[in-house]
Amino acid sequence: MPLNTYVLEQMVAVRLAEARAAARRDALVRAARRERQPRCRWRMALASGWKAIRSRRLASRLGGYPEIPAG
């Protein structure tokens, strides 16, 4: 019986450690994505600027500029 409770405690500890590592990894990924997103969107807007200028006639025909997708 003591062995059984010890094994259970070890399993719980491992689960807690894994959950903590996953939470930290998710937080890091979320922070990196939040830090990277505006610059990426700005770069995409710059890159697609000439396309918007070229397709201005088509855009005005469709009614407004095509929306720039969020990077």
Residue pairs with C-beta under 8 A, 6 or more apart in sequence:
37 70
37 71
40 71
41 68
41 70
41 71
43 71
44 68
44 69
44 71
45 68
48 68
52 59
52 65
52 66
55 66
56 65
59 65
59 66
